């Protein structure tokens, strides 16, 4: 009798819960809300361990004004938003009036460089910024083969979601080897195209280029167009560190606009900037050019980070790659970035130069700034040659102005990105809190709602994500809870690895990965592939 009664109760309970789940899923499919006090919702909540976050200031990512309310999460999905009551069996979290927003999406990240995210899966520098998704394969370089890279994260996830582009420079290096400092032949471009299609099929978002870098700097626009058109046929997207951000900026803008025009696919300018004195103040002019392209039907957008310093290599400042051209170096230090603003984050021939500027090193050596710059380039080249071509140096350069940065951040087609990693530039630890502290709270360049939209829904749109970046029923439960009055970046130019504060909690796919500013050790991130290539959740 007891056994039979137990079985009967189990059957009844299961039937009721199954009915509730069907109701819940039907509501989600129809785009409607679950009834807040329905039996179906109660049963699903009890069965699946739902979470209610209430007493929150909800900034939903749309750009619309914030509202007080609650959200309910079931598994990895937001199922209800509004004035909600706790249901039996669910966990209730009091937000204490803090801002609850969609998790921030970093559309241009280098936190995967040298396997850094795999070695640091808690991703604390990302979570303390509110980042829940990082997009790799930037500036023309990606982890090859992409299928292995993504499968590794499928099997051993991090605390954040990951996605990747295919890098043009990687394809060029694989096809042309050490002979890539020239125009590619038709056969070589065909080989790149075939490799590109394989990498896209592995789950890439699209194609990235780094046309200021080796070996992409030696490519012609026709080569890039062949690859971009192939990407477009697969429903991909194009993102580019354009061919010049200083001397030849306008030609570079014409090139990416033309790629958008000929392919018809979305094109995005990576870390948009005006990195030369003679360009400072022309941000409105550049945006007018981009708006004209958009009016023509070209879907061109941009991402931006909130710093006057960039990070790259010394060589990027010399398009002709001639360390003996002292006249050109003098131009660089006069018009592009001063010697006092060129600060080493890495210098393998003499690691003691890290955190020192070219001006400071010149004073130590008793040499001119121009000659010192030239000598340092040659020393780095010698070290690189002796170490099988390994990179020997990295610098930060001060080339942008606050006025232009503010203009770019405020553009309605720009999203925020870090362009950062675990080491080096402070943007890898501070970008998103810096926007919220400096440009929202202090300078009032953006409203809180506009800034969050630039970090979430707009970022999602720019990389083709349809189920993240907004707080709404049916969206994935990537969320950040932060205090808008205290959120703050602390990483500086010479101390770039300092964590931000003010982010209290972060959820990724419905799982708590940051609790009161401390990583929980839960690694619930997923690989985000185009919809046709999604691997079912295990």
C-alpha positions as CSV (number, residue, x, y, z in Angstrom):
1,X,0.0,0.0,0.0
2,X,2.7,2.4,0.9
3,X,4.6,1.6,-2.2
4,X,1.5,2.0,-4.3
5,X,0.6,5.2,-2.6
6,X,4.1,6.5,-3.1
7,X,4.0,5.5,-6.8
8,X,0.6,7.2,-7.2
9,X,1.8,10.4,-5.6
10,X,4.9,10.3,-7.7
11,X,2.8,9.9,-10.8
12,X,0.5,12.7,-9.8
13,X,3.3,15.0,-9.0
14,X,5.1,14.3,-12.2
15,X,2.0,14.8,-14.3
16,X,1.4,18.2,-12.7
17,X,4.9,19.3,-13.1
18,X,5.0,18.1,-16.7
19,X,1.8,20.1,-17.4
20,X,3.5,23.1,-15.7
21,X,6.6,22.8,-17.9
22,X,4.4,22.5,-21.0
23,X,2.6,25.7,-20.0
24,X,5.8,27.5,-19.2
25,X,7.5,26.5,-22.5
26,X,4.3,27.4,-24.5
27,X,4.3,30.9,-22.9
28,X,8.0,31.3,-23.8
29,X,7.4,30.2,-27.4
30,X,4.5,32.6,-27.7
31,X,6.6,35.4,-26.2
32,X,4.2,35.9,-23.3
33,X,4.7,36.0,-19.6
34,X,3.9,33.2,-17.2
35,X,1.0,34.0,-14.9
36,X,2.7,35.2,-11.8
37,X,0.7,33.1,-9.4
38,X,-0.3,30.2,-11.6
39,X,-0.1,26.6,-10.5
40,X,2.0,25.8,-13.5
41,X,4.6,28.4,-12.5
42,X,4.6,27.1,-8.9
43,X,5.2,23.5,-10.0
44,X,7.9,24.4,-12.4
45,X,9.6,26.7,-9.9
46,X,9.6,23.9,-7.3
47,X,10.8,21.2,-9.7
48,X,13.6,23.1,-11.4
49,X,14.9,25.2,-8.5
50,X,14.0,28.6,-9.9
51,X,15.7,31.8,-8.7
52,X,13.8,35.0,-7.9
53,X,15.9,38.2,-7.8
54,X,13.7,41.0,-6.4
55,X,14.0,44.5,-5.2
56,X,16.2,45.4,-8.1
57,X,16.6,48.4,-10.3
58,X,16.3,46.7,-13.6
59,X,18.2,48.2,-16.5
60,X,17.1,45.8,-19.2
61,X,19.6,46.6,-21.9
62,X,17.1,48.2,-24.3
63,X,18.0,51.8,-23.4
64,X,14.6,52.4,-21.9
65,X,14.3,53.9,-18.4
66,X,15.1,51.7,-15.4
67,X,12.3,50.1,-13.4
68,X,11.9,48.6,-10.0
69,X,11.0,44.9,-10.0
70,X,12.1,41.3,-10.0
71,X,13.1,38.6,-12.5
72,X,12.6,34.9,-12.3
73,X,15.2,32.4,-13.7
74,X,14.5,28.8,-14.5
75,X,17.6,26.8,-15.4
76,X,19.5,29.1,-17.8
77,X,16.6,31.2,-19.0
78,X,14.8,34.4,-17.8
79,X,11.1,33.4,-17.6
80,X,9.4,36.4,-16.0
81,X,10.1,40.1,-15.3
82,X,8.0,42.5,-13.3
83,X,6.3,42.6,-9.9
84,X,6.7,39.0,-8.9
85,X,6.0,37.1,-5.7
86,X,8.2,34.3,-4.3
87,X,7.0,30.8,-5.2
88,X,7.5,27.7,-3.1
89,X,10.8,25.9,-3.6
90,X,12.6,28.8,-5.3
91,X,15.7,30.6,-4.1
92,X,15.0,34.3,-3.3
93,X,17.8,36.9,-3.7
94,X,17.3,40.5,-2.4
95,X,19.0,42.9,-4.8
96,X,18.8,45.7,-2.2
97,X,18.0,48.3,-4.8
98,X,21.1,47.7,-6.8
99,X,21.2,47.8,-10.6
100,X,20.4,44.5,-12.3
101,X,21.5,44.5,-15.9
102,X,22.2,42.0,-18.7
103,X,25.8,40.6,-18.5
104,X,28.2,42.8,-20.4
105,X,29.4,41.5,-23.8
106,X,33.0,42.2,-24.7
107,X,33.0,42.1,-28.5
108,X,36.8,42.5,-28.8
109,X,38.9,40.6,-26.2
110,X,42.4,39.2,-25.9
111,X,41.8,37.4,-22.6
112,X,42.5,34.2,-24.5
113,X,46.1,35.2,-25.5
114,X,48.6,32.5,-24.7
115,X,45.9,30.3,-23.1
116,X,45.3,32.8,-20.3
117,X,41.5,32.2,-19.9
118,X,42.0,28.4,-19.9
119,X,44.6,28.8,-17.2
120,X,42.4,31.2,-15.2
121,X,38.9,29.9,-15.8
122,X,37.5,31.8,-12.8
123,X,38.0,34.9,-15.0
124,X,38.1,37.3,-12.1
125,X,39.3,40.3,-14.0
126,X,36.3,39.9,-16.3
127,X,33.7,39.1,-13.8
128,X,34.6,42.1,-11.6
129,X,33.8,44.2,-14.6
130,X,30.5,42.5,-15.2
131,X,31.6,40.7,-18.4
132,X,29.8,37.5,-19.1
133,X,30.8,37.0,-22.8
134,X,34.2,37.4,-24.4
135,X,34.8,37.4,-28.2
136,X,38.2,36.3,-29.4
137,X,39.9,35.9,-32.8
138,X,40.5,39.6,-33.1
139,X,42.9,41.8,-35.1
140,X,43.3,39.1,-37.7
141,X,44.6,36.4,-35.4
142,X,42.8,33.4,-34.0
143,X,43.5,30.1,-32.3
144,X,44.0,27.5,-35.1
145,X,42.4,25.1,-35.6
146,X,39.3,26.8,-34.2
147,X,37.5,23.5,-33.8
148,X,40.1,22.4,-31.2
149,X,40.0,25.7,-29.4
150,X,36.2,25.7,-29.1
151,X,36.0,22.1,-28.2
152,X,38.4,22.6,-25.4
153,X,36.0,25.2,-23.9
154,X,33.1,22.9,-24.5
155,X,34.8,20.3,-22.4
156,X,36.4,22.6,-19.8
157,X,34.3,25.8,-19.6
158,X,35.4,29.1,-18.0
159,X,33.1,31.3,-15.9
160,X,32.3,33.3,-19.0
161,X,30.9,32.5,-22.5
162,X,33.3,32.6,-25.4
163,X,33.0,33.1,-29.1
164,X,35.6,33.7,-31.9
165,X,36.2,35.1,-35.3
166,X,38.6,33.6,-37.9
167,X,41.7,35.7,-38.3
168,X,42.9,36.7,-41.8
169,X,46.5,37.0,-40.6
170,X,46.4,33.5,-39.2
171,X,45.1,32.2,-42.6
172,X,47.8,34.1,-44.4
173,X,50.6,32.7,-42.2
174,X,49.3,29.1,-42.5
175,X,49.2,29.4,-46.3
176,X,52.2,31.5,-47.1
177,X,54.5,30.6,-44.2
178,X,57.6,32.7,-43.9
179,X,57.1,34.2,-47.3
180,X,54.0,36.3,-46.4
181,X,55.6,39.8,-46.7
182,X,54.2,40.2,-50.2
183,X,51.0,40.2,-52.3
184,X,49.4,36.7,-52.3
185,X,49.0,34.8,-55.6
186,X,45.5,33.8,-56.8
187,X,46.2,30.2,-55.7
188,X,47.2,31.3,-52.3
189,X,44.1,33.4,-51.9
190,X,42.0,30.4,-53.0
191,X,43.8,28.3,-50.3
192,X,43.0,30.9,-47.7
193,X,39.4,30.9,-48.8
194,X,39.2,27.1,-48.4
195,X,40.7,27.2,-45.0
196,X,38.4,30.1,-44.0
197,X,35.3,28.1,-44.9
198,X,36.5,25.2,-42.8
199,X,37.1,27.5,-39.8
200,X,33.7,29.2,-40.2
201,X,32.1,25.7,-40.2
202,X,33.8,25.1,-36.9
203,X,31.7,27.8,-35.3
204,X,33.2,31.2,-36.0
205,X,31.2,34.4,-36.0
206,X,32.9,35.7,-39.1
207,X,36.2,37.1,-40.4
208,X,38.5,39.5,-38.6
209,X,41.4,41.4,-40.1
210,X,44.4,43.2,-38.7
211,X,45.6,45.3,-41.6
212,X,48.2,47.3,-39.7
213,X,49.9,44.0,-38.6
214,X,52.0,41.4,-40.2
215,X,51.3,39.8,-42.6
216,X,47.9,41.5,-43.3
217,X,49.7,44.8,-44.0
218,X,51.0,43.2,-47.2
219,X,47.5,42.2,-48.5
220,X,45.6,44.1,-51.1
221,X,41.9,45.0,-50.7
222,X,41.1,42.5,-53.4
223,X,42.4,39.6,-51.3
224,X,40.4,40.8,-48.3
225,X,37.3,41.1,-50.5
226,X,37.6,37.5,-51.7
227,X,37.6,36.3,-48.1
228,X,35.0,38.7,-46.9
229,X,32.6,37.6,-49.7
230,X,33.1,34.0,-48.8
231,X,32.3,34.9,-45.2
232,X,29.1,36.6,-46.3
233,X,27.9,33.5,-48.2
234,X,28.0,31.7,-44.9
235,X,26.0,34.3,-43.0
236,X,29.1,35.6,-41.2
237,X,30.3,39.1,-40.2
238,X,33.4,41.2,-40.6
239,X,35.4,43.0,-38.0
240,X,38.6,44.9,-38.7
241,X,41.5,46.6,-37.0
242,X,41.6,48.8,-40.1
243,X,44.7,49.5,-42.2
244,X,45.5,52.8,-40.5
245,X,44.3,54.6,-37.4
246,X,46.5,57.7,-38.0
247,X,48.3,58.8,-41.3
248,X,46.0,57.0,-43.7
249,X,42.8,56.8,-41.7
250,X,40.4,58.1,-44.3
251,X,41.7,55.5,-46.9
252,X,41.2,52.8,-44.3
253,X,37.6,54.0,-43.6
254,X,36.9,53.9,-47.4
255,X,38.3,50.3,-47.5
256,X,36.0,48.9,-44.8
257,X,33.0,50.8,-46.1
258,X,33.7,49.3,-49.6
259,X,33.9,45.8,-48.0
260,X,30.5,46.4,-46.5
261,X,29.1,47.7,-49.7
262,X,30.3,44.8,-51.8
263,X,29.5,42.0,-49.4
264,X,26.3,43.3,-47.9
265,X,27.2,41.8,-44.5
266,X,27.6,43.7,-41.3
267,X,31.1,45.3,-40.9
268,X,32.5,46.6,-37.6
269,X,35.5,48.9,-36.9
270,X,37.6,47.6,-34.1
271,X,38.5,50.0,-31.3
272,X,37.6,53.1,-33.3
273,X,40.1,56.0,-32.7
274,X,41.8,59.0,-34.1
275,X,45.5,58.3,-33.2
276,X,47.3,61.4,-34.7
277,X,47.4,65.0,-33.7
278,X,46.2,66.2,-37.1
279,X,43.1,64.1,-36.7
280,X,42.2,65.2,-33.1
281,X,38.8,66.8,-33.0
282,X,37.6,65.2,-36.2
283,X,35.4,62.5,-34.5
284,X,32.2,64.2,-35.7
285,X,33.5,64.2,-39.3
286,X,34.3,60.5,-39.1
287,X,30.9,59.7,-37.7
288,X,29.3,61.8,-40.5
289,X,31.1,59.6,-43.0
290,X,29.9,56.4,-41.3
291,X,26.3,57.7,-41.1
292,X,26.4,58.4,-44.8
293,X,27.5,54.8,-45.4
294,X,24.7,53.6,-43.2
295,X,22.2,55.8,-45.1
296,X,23.4,54.0,-48.2
297,X,22.4,50.7,-46.6
298,X,25.8,49.6,-45.4
299,X,25.6,48.1,-41.9
300,X,28.7,49.6,-40.4
301,X,29.3,49.9,-36.7
302,X,32.2,50.2,-34.2
303,X,33.5,49.3,-30.8
304,X,35.5,51.5,-28.5
305,X,37.4,51.4,-25.2
306,X,37.6,54.4,-22.8
307,X,41.3,55.2,-22.7
308,X,43.7,57.6,-24.4
309,X,46.4,54.9,-24.6
310,X,46.4,52.0,-27.0
311,X,48.5,48.8,-26.8
312,X,50.4,47.2,-29.6
313,X,54.0,46.9,-30.8
314,X,56.5,49.6,-31.7
315,X,56.5,48.4,-35.3
316,X,52.8,49.3,-35.8
317,X,54.0,53.0,-35.8
318,X,56.2,52.4,-38.9
319,X,54.2,51.3,-41.9
320,X,57.4,50.8,-43.9
321,X,59.0,48.8,-41.1
322,X,62.3,50.7,-41.3
323,X,64.0,51.1,-38.0
324,X,66.8,53.2,-39.6
325,X,64.4,55.9,-40.9
326,X,65.1,58.5,-38.2
327,X,63.0,61.1,-40.0
328,X,60.0,58.9,-39.9
329,X,60.6,58.1,-36.2
330,X,60.8,61.8,-35.5
331,X,57.4,62.2,-37.2
332,X,56.0,59.4,-35.1
333,X,57.1,61.0,-31.8
334,X,56.0,64.4,-32.9
335,X,52.6,63.7,-34.5
336,X,51.4,60.2,-33.3
337,X,52.6,59.6,-29.8
338,X,55.2,61.4,-27.7
339,X,58.3,59.5,-26.3
340,X,56.9,60.2,-22.8
341,X,53.7,58.4,-23.9
342,X,55.3,55.3,-25.2
343,X,55.5,52.9,-22.2
344,X,56.7,49.3,-22.4
345,X,54.5,46.5,-21.1
346,X,57.1,44.0,-22.3
347,X,60.7,44.2,-23.5
348,X,62.4,40.9,-23.7
349,X,65.9,42.1,-24.4
350,X,65.8,44.1,-21.1
351,X,62.8,43.4,-18.9
352,X,63.8,46.2,-16.6
353,X,62.4,48.6,-19.2
354,X,58.8,47.4,-18.4
355,X,56.7,50.4,-17.2
356,X,59.3,52.8,-18.5
357,X,58.7,55.2,-21.3
358,X,61.0,55.8,-24.3
359,X,61.7,59.2,-22.9
360,X,62.9,57.7,-19.6
361,X,65.0,55.1,-21.3
362,X,66.6,57.7,-23.5
363,X,67.6,59.7,-20.4
364,X,69.1,56.5,-18.9
365,X,71.1,55.8,-22.0
366,X,72.1,59.4,-22.6
367,X,70.7,59.2,-26.2
368,X,68.1,61.2,-28.1
369,X,64.5,59.9,-28.0
370,X,64.5,59.3,-31.8
371,X,67.7,57.3,-31.7
372,X,66.6,55.4,-28.6
373,X,63.4,54.4,-30.4
374,X,65.4,53.1,-33.3
375,X,67.8,51.2,-31.2
376,X,65.1,49.6,-29.1
377,X,63.4,48.4,-32.3
378,X,66.7,46.8,-33.5
379,X,67.4,45.2,-30.2
380,X,63.9,43.7,-30.1
381,X,64.4,42.4,-33.7
382,X,67.6,40.7,-32.8
383,X,66.0,39.0,-29.8
384,X,63.0,37.9,-31.9
385,X,65.3,36.4,-34.5
386,X,67.2,34.5,-31.9
387,X,64.0,33.1,-30.5
388,X,62.3,31.8,-33.6
389,X,60.4,34.9,-34.4
390,X,58.8,35.2,-31.0
391,X,57.4,38.6,-30.1
392,X,59.9,40.7,-28.2
393,X,58.1,43.8,-27.1
394,X,54.8,45.4,-26.5
395,X,54.0,49.1,-25.8
396,X,51.2,51.4,-24.8
397,X,51.0,54.6,-26.8
398,X,49.2,57.8,-25.9
399,X,47.6,59.0,-29.1
400,X,43.9,59.8,-28.4
401,X,42.0,62.6,-26.8
402,X,39.2,62.6,-24.3
403,X,37.0,64.7,-26.5
404,X,37.1,62.2,-29.4
405,X,36.6,59.2,-27.1
406,X,33.5,60.9,-25.6
407,X,32.1,61.4,-29.1
408,X,32.7,57.8,-30.2
409,X,31.2,56.4,-27.0
410,X,28.1,58.4,-27.4
411,X,27.5,57.3,-31.0
412,X,24.3,55.1,-31.2
413,X,26.1,52.5,-33.3
414,X,29.1,52.0,-31.0
415,X,29.4,49.3,-28.4
416,X,31.9,49.1,-25.6
417,X,34.8,46.7,-25.8
418,X,38.0,46.1,-23.7
419,X,40.5,45.0,-26.4
420,X,42.3,43.8,-23.3
421,X,43.8,40.7,-21.7
422,X,45.0,39.5,-18.4
423,X,48.3,41.4,-18.7
424,X,49.4,44.9,-19.9
425,X,47.0,47.7,-20.6
426,X,44.5,48.5,-17.8
427,X,41.6,48.1,-20.2
428,X,41.7,44.3,-19.5
429,X,40.8,44.9,-15.9
430,X,38.8,48.2,-16.0
431,X,37.0,49.0,-19.2
432,X,33.4,48.5,-18.3
433,X,33.5,50.0,-14.8
434,X,35.5,52.9,-16.1
435,X,32.6,53.7,-18.6
436,X,30.1,53.5,-15.8
437,X,32.2,55.5,-13.3
438,X,33.8,58.1,-15.5
439,X,31.4,58.7,-18.4
440,X,28.1,58.0,-16.7
441,X,28.5,59.0,-13.0
442,X,31.2,61.6,-13.2
443,X,31.0,63.2,-16.6
444,X,27.4,62.4,-17.4
445,X,28.2,61.8,-21.1
446,X,25.8,58.9,-21.1
447,X,22.8,58.0,-19.1
448,X,23.1,54.7,-17.2
449,X,20.5,53.1,-19.5
450,X,22.4,54.2,-22.6
451,X,25.7,53.0,-21.3
452,X,24.2,49.6,-20.4
453,X,22.7,49.3,-23.8
454,X,26.1,49.9,-25.4
455,X,27.5,47.1,-23.3
456,X,24.7,44.6,-23.8
457,X,21.9,44.7,-26.4
458,X,24.0,46.7,-28.9
459,X,27.0,44.5,-28.4
460,X,24.8,41.4,-28.9
461,X,23.4,42.9,-32.1
462,X,26.8,43.7,-33.5
463,X,28.0,40.1,-33.2
464,X,24.8,38.4,-34.1
465,X,23.6,37.1,-30.7
466,X,19.8,36.9,-30.4
467,X,19.4,35.3,-27.0
468,X,21.6,37.5,-24.8
469,X,22.1,41.2,-24.0
470,X,18.6,41.9,-22.8
471,X,16.5,41.2,-19.7
472,X,13.3,39.7,-21.1
473,X,11.4,36.4,-20.9
474,X,13.2,33.8,-23.1
475,X,16.6,35.4,-22.9
476,X,19.6,33.6,-21.4
477,X,20.2,34.4,-17.8
478,X,23.5,36.3,-18.1
479,X,23.2,39.0,-15.5
480,X,25.2,41.5,-13.5
481,X,24.2,43.2,-10.2
482,X,26.2,46.3,-9.4
483,X,26.2,49.5,-7.4
484,X,26.1,52.5,-9.8
485,X,27.3,54.8,-7.0
486,X,30.4,52.9,-6.2
487,X,31.4,50.9,-9.3
488,X,35.0,51.9,-10.1
489,X,38.0,50.9,-12.2
490,X,41.4,51.0,-10.3
491,X,43.8,49.7,-13.0
492,X,46.2,52.4,-14.2
493,X,48.7,52.8,-17.0
494,X,51.6,51.6,-14.9
495,X,49.6,49.3,-12.7
496,X,47.2,47.7,-15.1
497,X,46.4,44.5,-13.2
498,X,44.2,45.9,-10.4
499,X,40.7,44.6,-10.1
500,X,37.6,46.8,-10.4
501,X,35.1,47.2,-7.6
502,X,31.3,47.7,-7.3
503,X,30.2,44.6,-9.1
504,X,28.4,42.4,-6.5
505,X,27.1,39.4,-8.3
506,X,27.3,37.9,-11.7
507,X,25.3,35.0,-13.2
508,X,26.3,33.2,-16.4
509,X,23.6,30.9,-17.9
510,X,21.7,31.1,-14.7
511,X,24.6,30.1,-12.5
512,X,26.2,32.3,-9.9
513,X,29.8,32.8,-10.8
514,X,30.6,35.9,-8.7
515,X,29.2,36.3,-5.2
516,X,29.8,39.6,-3.4
517,X,32.8,40.2,-5.5
518,X,34.3,36.7,-5.0
519,X,34.5,34.1,-7.7
520,X,32.4,31.0,-6.8
521,X,34.5,28.6,-8.9
522,X,31.4,27.8,-11.0
523,X,32.4,27.5,-14.7
524,X,29.1,27.8,-16.4
525,X,30.2,29.6,-19.6
526,X,29.5,28.2,-23.0
527,X,30.9,28.4,-26.5
528,X,28.6,30.7,-28.5
529,X,28.4,29.6,-32.1
530,X,26.1,30.8,-34.9
531,X,22.7,29.2,-34.4
532,X,23.2,26.6,-37.2
533,X,26.3,25.3,-35.4
534,X,25.2,25.1,-31.8
535,X,26.1,21.9,-30.0
536,X,23.3,20.8,-27.7
537,X,23.8,21.4,-24.0
538,X,25.0,18.4,-22.1
